Every structure is written in structure tokens, then in C-alpha cells.
């Protein structure tokens, strides 16, 4: 691959990382850094769907039901999620946000709105449209690659 191209992409990655780092530092006093990235993914799935079956959650995360169960045990102890028996099928377990999970999601939405109002609002809308178009293309490339290979491939 072209060295100039690689250097350019690395520069983009460094800029993205610097932005992320600055925002993380700016909002550090309200961020709950004890919640792991995997737990955040679960909380966001539950926020979007309201509740999910544990098996469905495992499929969406592409991990084993046992791994999901272990993660949920830790999250349940912290009241991020709660589990209950599915009233329609007593062999299934439903998962939903619990009090700490609801507070976490609410705080993240407040932080997101603050970032939009303080930073994104200062960009021309055309820049946001171009950025969205780029991110959608990049997402499709990743989805296609994963669909074709189904795993990480590093030469």
C-alpha cells in the first residue's frame, strides 16, 4: 500500500483520537469510567430496544450466551441491568435497564447534547453532511468486509 496514503490515514486517526481525548477530559467529572466499553454496548442495545432476551443479546454481540451471562452478572450487581423471566416463555430470560443503567444512559445523552451544542453546532451544516456521507461509506465497507470474511484479517 502507498506510504503516503498510510501516513494520511494515520494523521486522520491521530486527529480523531485527539478530539476524543479532549472531550473525554472535558467531561471527565461526569463520565462513569467504571463502565466498560462492552457494558456500554449492552446498555445502548437495551436503551434502543427496551428489553432483550439474553440469547438475542448474545447473537447481536456475536459472543456466547455464557459470556453474556457473565457480563450481565457483573452489571446486575451494579444495578445497570435487571433480568426477569419472560412471561411468554418461562425458559427465556429478559434483560432491561435498571436504575443505574437508566442514569448512565441519561447522563450520556446529556453529554452528547452538550457536545452537539458546544462543538458540532459551530460547523457548517455542509461539513456535517459530508462527514456523515463519509462515515456511512466507511461503515458499509466494514460491514461488507465482515460479511465476506466474518473475522479480523491481518496480513
N, C-alpha and C positions, 0 to 999 in steps of 0.2 A: 504494500500500500504506500502511497505517496507520503513522504515525510512531512511535507508542507501541510497536507490535509490533516494528518495526525496531530501536528502541532496546533493547528487552528481549532480542532475539536477539543483538544486538551485545554486550550485557552477558554473556550466556551464553558467547559466543565469547571474550571477554576473560578470563573465569574459566577456561575450558578452556586458553587459551594460558598463563595464569599458572601453572596446575598443571603443564603440560608443561615450562615454563621452569624451575620449581623442581626438578622431577625430573631434568631434563637437567643442571642444575648439581650436584645431589646425587650423580649417578652419572657426572659428567664424567671422573673419574680412571680409570674402567673402560670408558667408551664409546669405540669406534673411530669418530671423527667423519670419518675419511678415506673411509669407505664412504658413497656417495651414496644418496639415497632410492630411486632406480631400481635400484641394485645390491641394496639391502636387499629390495626386492620380489622380485627374481630369486632371491636366497638363500632367502627364505621359500618361494617356489614349489618350489624344489629340495628344501628340507627336508621339505616336505609330501609330495612325490611320489617322492623318492629319486633319480630321474633323469628327464630330459625330452628330447625331440627339439627341436632348435633351432627348427624350424618351428612346433611346438606352443607353445613359449615365446613366439614372435612373435605367434601368434594370441591367446594369453591376455593378453598385454600390449598388444595392439592396436597393434603397431608393425611396421615392415617387417623381413623377415629380415636385410637389410643392417644396419639399426640394431641388431638383437640381436647380430649378429656383431661389430660394433664394440664394443659394451658387453662382450661376452664376451672379446674380445681383451684389454681392459684388466684385466678380472677374472682372467683366466688368468695374466697376468704377475704378479699379486699372490697367486697360488695360492688365490684364493677359489673358483674353479671349475676343472674339467678337462673336456676334450672327448675323445671317442673315437668311433670308427666303430661304428655299430650292427651287431652281428654277424648280425642277422636281415635287414638290408637295408643293404648296404655303401654305398649312396648317401646314407644318413642319418647325421647326427651326434647323438650323445647327449651331454648335459651333466649333470654331477653336482657336488656339493660337493667341494672339495679341502681340504687341511689347514687353511688359513687361514679358509676358509668354514665348516668344521665348528667351529673355535674361536670364530668370530664368533657363530654360532647358539647354541653352548653358553653363551657369556657373556650373550647376550641373554635366554636362558631363566633364567639365574641372576638377572639384574636384574629380570626380570618376577616371579619368585617372591619376591624381596626386596620389591618394591613391593606385591605382594598381602599378604604377611605384615605389613609395616610400616604400610600405609595402608588398603587395602581391608578388611582384617580388623577394622578399628575401626568400620566402618559396619554398621548393622543389615542383616540379610540382605534384609529387605523393600525397603530402599533400592536394593540391588543388583538385585533383581528388577525394580523399577520402571525403573531405569536401563537394564537390558538390554532391557526391553519398548520403551522409547523409542528406543533405538538400532536395534532391529530394524525398527521402523516407519520411522524416518528412512532406513535402508538400502533398504527396499522402495521408498520414494518416489524415491530417487536412481536405483535400478535401473529403475523404471518410466519415469522421465523420460528416461534414457539410451536405453532401448529404443525409446521413441517418437520421440526427436529424433536420437539417435545422435551428438550433438556438444554442445559448450558453446554455450549460447544466452544472450547478454546483450543486453538492450534498450538 
